[in-house]
Amino acid sequence: MRITRIVVVAAGLTLGLAGCTSNGSLNGSTAPSASGSGGASGGPSTGASTGASSGASAAGVANPCLVGNWKSTGVDMTFDAGGARGSASGGGGLMLTVAGNGATVVDFTGMQPVTFTTTAGGTEIKGQFAYGGKVNGAVRVPASSTTTGVWKPVGTTDWSTLTVSVDMISPVNGRVFDHVKIADFASAGGGQTGGSVDVQPILREATYECSGNTLKLGPPAGTTSAGGTWILQRA
């Protein structure tokens, strides 16, 4: 694991995008941190010791249209908030498995990079990132005949093996984070990316839409960032 600390003098670099604020919190939930402390009420806990099993028991049941194996074709994000604006796209190849009881596994092993461009404090920040490892948890999606609704993580989500690698293009050039655990990334200066890297990918509260063999996971109603919109195809 390698972390390269590069200090960039720009007022906007510590601004959070994609639902992340400068103190590492995510839409009212505590982001994964080096201490492994649990999330705030209403959001998933980030402790690494319990894993998916306890979360699955609390999840109940998942809407049948979500159950199965899914492979991402990518994520699209457009954000303009807190004095920073930008966009990101890419991220095909990750695998999502949802069981009938809500137990969920996200496998980022085959994920392709996400390319981002952000302007913050008058500075253009460009680069790409990719996740690695797996996330185990559970979601509560009430059983329903409808194909749209709300996806909510429950119980304890295990982020302990999730890593991120970041390659910057501007204002610096080079790999600044190399397979760094997401908790370390969140506390080591993710502001270098202008907040473009979501520290709680996929297993966050989202709206879902099932259409044939396509699944979309998007920001909660009334928000425009919070991880962007992931598009997946049934595998």
C-alpha positions in Angstrom: 0.0 0.0 0.0 1.4 3.4 -1.0 0.1 6.9 -0.2 1.7 9.9 -1.7 0.9 13.1 0.0 0.8 15.9 -2.5 -0.1 19.4 -1.2 -2.0 21.5 -3.7 -2.7 25.1 -2.8 -6.3 25.6 -3.8 -9.1 26.8 -1.7 -11.6 24.3 -3.1 -9.6 21.1 -2.8 -11.1 20.2 0.5 -14.6 20.6 -0.7 -16.5 17.3 -0.8 -18.4 16.1 -3.9 -20.4 12.9 -4.5 -22.0 13.3 -1.1 -18.8 13.6 0.9 -18.0 16.6 3.1 -14.6 17.8 4.3 -15.0 16.0 7.6 -15.5 12.6 5.9 -19.2 12.4 6.5 -21.7 11.1 3.9 -25.2 12.5 3.8 -25.6 12.2 7.5 -23.8 8.9 7.8 -20.2 8.5 9.0 -17.8 7.6 6.3 -15.4 4.6 6.6 -12.6 5.8 8.9 -9.3 4.4 10.2 -10.9 3.7 13.6 -13.6 1.6 12.1 -16.3 3.4 14.1 -19.9 2.8 13.4 -22.0 5.0 11.2 -24.5 7.6 12.4 -28.1 6.6 13.0 -29.9 5.9 9.8 -26.7 5.0 7.9 -24.8 1.7 7.6 -22.2 0.9 10.3 -18.6 0.7 8.9 -17.3 -1.8 11.5 -15.3 -4.5 9.9 -15.7 -7.3 12.4 -19.3 -8.3 11.9 -19.6 -8.6 8.1 -22.6 -9.4 6.0 -24.1 -12.2 8.1 -25.5 -9.9 10.9 -26.6 -7.3 8.4 -28.4 -9.9 6.3 -30.4 -11.2 9.3 -31.7 -7.6 9.8 -32.5 -7.0 6.2 -35.5 -9.1 5.8 -36.3 -9.5 2.1 -35.2 -7.9 -1.2 -37.5 -7.1 -4.0 -37.4 -10.1 -6.4 -36.4 -7.8 -9.3 -33.1 -7.0 -7.5 -32.2 -10.6 -6.6 -29.3 -12.1 -8.6 -25.9 -11.3 -10.0 -25.3 -8.0 -11.7 -22.3 -6.5 -13.6 -21.8 -2.7 -13.9 -21.5 -1.0 -17.2 -20.5 2.2 -15.4 -21.4 5.2 -13.3 -22.3 8.7 -14.3 -21.9 11.7 -11.9 -22.5 15.4 -12.5 -22.2 17.7 -9.5 -22.4 21.4 -8.8 -22.4 22.1 -5.1 -20.3 23.7 -2.3 -18.3 25.9 -4.7 -17.1 22.9 -6.8 -18.4 21.3 -9.9 -17.5 18.4 -12.1 -18.3 15.1 -13.6 -17.2 11.5 -13.6 -17.8 8.4 -15.7 -16.5 4.9 -16.2 -16.4 2.1 -13.6 -17.6 -0.9 -15.6 -16.9 -4.4 -14.5 -17.7 -4.5 -10.8 -20.0 -7.4 -9.7 -23.0 -7.0 -7.4 -24.8 -10.0 -5.9 -28.1 -9.6 -4.0 -29.7 -12.5 -2.2 -33.4 -12.9 -1.4 -32.8 -12.0 2.2 -31.0 -8.8 1.3 -27.5 -10.1 1.9 -25.3 -8.2 -0.6 -21.7 -8.5 -1.9 -20.0 -5.9 -4.1 -16.9 -7.3 -5.8 -14.7 -4.6 -7.3 -12.0 -6.9 -8.5 -12.6 -6.4 -12.2 -13.6 -2.8 -12.1 -12.4 -0.4 -14.8 -11.3 3.1 -13.8 -13.6 6.1 -13.3 -12.4 9.3 -15.0 -13.2 12.5 -13.2 -12.9 16.3 -13.9 -13.5 18.8 -11.1 -13.1 22.5 -10.7 -12.7 23.7 -7.2 -11.4 27.1 -6.0 -10.5 28.0 -9.6 -8.3 24.9 -10.0 -9.0 22.1 -12.4 -8.5 18.7 -10.9 -8.4 15.7 -13.3 -7.6 12.0 -12.9 -9.0 8.6 -12.6 -9.6 6.1 -9.8 -10.6 2.5 -9.3 -11.7 0.4 -6.4 -10.5 -3.0 -5.4 -11.5 -5.7 -3.0 -15.1 -6.6 -1.8 -17.8 -5.1 0.4 -20.2 -7.3 2.3 -23.4 -6.0 3.8 -27.1 -6.1 3.4 -30.0 -4.0 2.1 -33.6 -3.6 3.0 -35.8 -3.4 -0.1 -39.4 -4.3 0.7 -40.8 -7.1 -1.4 -43.0 -5.6 -4.0 -44.3 -6.1 -7.5 -43.1 -2.6 -8.5 -39.8 -2.1 -10.2 -38.8 1.1 -8.5 -38.2 2.1 -4.9 -35.6 2.8 -2.3 -32.5 0.7 -1.5 -31.3 1.1 2.2 -28.3 -0.5 3.7 -29.0 -2.1 7.1 -27.0 -3.8 9.8 -23.2 -3.7 9.6 -21.4 -3.2 6.3 -17.8 -4.5 6.1 -15.6 -2.1 4.2 -12.3 -3.5 5.6 -11.0 -5.0 2.3 -12.2 -2.1 0.0 -9.2 -0.2 -1.5 -8.8 2.7 -3.9 -6.1 3.7 -6.4 -6.0 7.2 -7.7 -3.9 8.5 -10.7 -3.9 12.3 -11.1 -3.4 14.2 -14.3 -3.9 17.8 -13.2 -2.7 19.8 -11.3 -0.2 17.1 -10.6 0.7 14.0 -12.5 1.2 10.5 -11.0 -0.3 7.9 -8.8 -1.1 9.5 -5.4 -3.0 6.5 -3.8 -2.0 2.9 -4.6 -4.5 0.3 -3.3 -5.1 2.2 -0.2 -7.8 1.0 2.2 -10.8 3.2 1.9 -10.7 4.2 5.6 -7.1 5.4 5.2 -8.0 7.3 2.0 -10.8 9.0 3.8 -8.5 10.2 6.5 -5.3 10.8 4.5 -6.4 13.7 2.3 -9.0 12.6 -0.3 -9.4 16.3 -0.9 -6.6 16.0 -3.4 -9.2 14.6 -5.8 -11.6 17.5 -5.1 -13.9 14.9 -3.3 -14.6 13.1 -6.5 -14.0 9.6 -5.0 -17.1 8.3 -3.3 -15.9 6.6 0.0 -19.2 4.6 0.3 -19.8 3.2 -3.2 -22.9 1.2 -4.1 -23.9 0.3 -0.5 -25.4 3.6 0.3 -29.0 4.7 0.4 -30.2 5.0 -3.2 -33.2 4.8 -5.5 -33.4 1.8 -7.7 -35.1 1.0 -11.0 -35.3 -2.5 -12.5 -36.1 -2.7 -16.2 -35.7 -6.1 -17.8 -32.1 -7.0 -17.3 -31.0 -3.5 -16.3 -30.6 -2.2 -12.8 -30.1 1.5 -12.0 -29.0 2.7 -8.6 -29.2 6.5 -8.3 -29.1 9.3 -5.8 -32.0 9.6 -3.2 -34.9 11.8 -4.2 -34.1 15.4 -3.9 -30.3 15.0 -4.2 -28.1 15.3 -7.3 -24.8 13.7 -6.2 -24.4 11.1 -3.5 -22.5 8.6 -5.6 -24.0 9.3 -9.0 -26.0 6.7 -10.9 -24.7 3.2 -11.4 -26.0 1.1 -14.3 -25.7 -2.7 -14.1 -26.7 -5.6 -16.3 -27.9 -9.0 -15.2 -24.9 -11.3 -15.3 
